[in-house]
């Protein structure tokens, strides 16, 4: 089969690789009908994500048709259409029973390695480093889905791939980012990053009843999409984010701040950005935490910092004293997709979300390596890439 593979920084290839096979009675094999390039994929594309190995099949946003099921799988049958959450869950460990699916205790075969890095293991993830299991990803013609009697979301008739593809990651990620904030009708919610996750966080915050939502970015297409979805926007290259947020909140600051950028943040302050890039170059810092610093500074005292954006390692110069003295609450983590999936599928069916207007580029797997660069550079107005194998 064809699949997109990683061979080092900025070296993505569409190659012929072995077809997947059933390895356990709970497995399923799916034929991928749609997959996407995620902003999180850019972290290994840019060489910042530890644990990648040459030849790894990448991608964690995908859906398709069930072609084969293991003997112990009673949930799925051949022909079912499913969206596959990017987190692999067993459904039965302590964390899964509590709804903390992204930290499933059983699905990462490299749990010992992950524990050395993080203190404890997290769940296995598709196409995303050997720290999270080294599982083959979904930018491929076929995928083996382990624990397929638990994780996959069965899609009813009448919904297109574009309607539901993002139920596997970025829609519930944006939703969880907003849900972490316990939004009240009087709240101002500020969102850093107007990529697809930020746009879903924006839509989610409005559904949850926020008084006003403010989105911070620098890309005109992203800011325009945010305005269409009802946000006030700030272009951080043209005005001070801190001053504008204080102006919008009577100098009280946002009640909640959501980081939808993560480890490769860009700063409007040249010296700060150069500092972080220099520290990254000598591996004295793995992540650029400008957004975290700014959120801590501007957030209203006793407010909430929500972090759905991915971080991979070490950050520097975090104003933790400000966070402590302002009584800020932090909530963060990879997304507990299965916690939200049924409710969000219903909301998609009811038309509560715009799930496709920001898909700007489409292609085949063969187009994928070039589209990685287009997506990373935000060239040609690129906001989201969907591939159809």
Secondary structure as GFF3:
##gff-version 3
##sequence-region A 1 389
A	DSSP	beta_strand	2	6	.	.	.	ID=ss1
A	DSSP	beta_strand	12	16	.	.	.	ID=ss2
A	DSSP	beta_strand	28	37	.	.	.	ID=ss3
A	DSSP	alpha_helix	41	45	.	.	.	ID=ss4
A	DSSP	beta_strand	56	57	.	.	.	ID=ss5
A	DSSP	beta_strand	61	69	.	.	.	ID=ss6
A	DSSP	beta_strand	81	84	.	.	.	ID=ss7
A	DSSP	beta_strand	87	88	.	.	.	ID=ss8
A	DSSP	alpha_helix	94	97	.	.	.	ID=ss9
A	DSSP	three_ten_helix	101	103	.	.	.	ID=ss10
A	DSSP	alpha_helix	111	118	.	.	.	ID=ss11
A	DSSP	beta_strand	124	125	.	.	.	ID=ss12
A	DSSP	three_ten_helix	130	132	.	.	.	ID=ss13
A	DSSP	beta_strand	142	145	.	.	.	ID=ss14
A	DSSP	beta_strand	153	154	.	.	.	ID=ss15
A	DSSP	alpha_helix	161	164	.	.	.	ID=ss16
A	DSSP	three_ten_helix	165	168	.	.	.	ID=ss17
A	DSSP	alpha_helix	170	179	.	.	.	ID=ss18
A	DSSP	beta_strand	188	192	.	.	.	ID=ss19
A	DSSP	alpha_helix	196	207	.	.	.	ID=ss20
A	DSSP	beta_strand	212	217	.	.	.	ID=ss21
A	DSSP	alpha_helix	220	228	.	.	.	ID=ss22
A	DSSP	beta_strand	232	235	.	.	.	ID=ss23
A	DSSP	alpha_helix	241	248	.	.	.	ID=ss24
A	DSSP	beta_strand	256	259	.	.	.	ID=ss25
A	DSSP	alpha_helix	270	281	.	.	.	ID=ss26
A	DSSP	alpha_helix	290	298	.	.	.	ID=ss27
A	DSSP	beta_strand	304	307	.	.	.	ID=ss28
A	DSSP	alpha_helix	320	325	.	.	.	ID=ss29
A	DSSP	beta_strand	329	332	.	.	.	ID=ss30
A	DSSP	alpha_helix	337	349	.	.	.	ID=ss31
A	DSSP	beta_strand	361	363	.	.	.	ID=ss32
A	DSSP	alpha_helix	365	377	.	.	.	ID=ss33
A	DSSP	three_ten_helix	379	381	.	.	.	ID=ss34
A	DSSP	beta_strand	385	387	.	.	.	ID=ss35
###
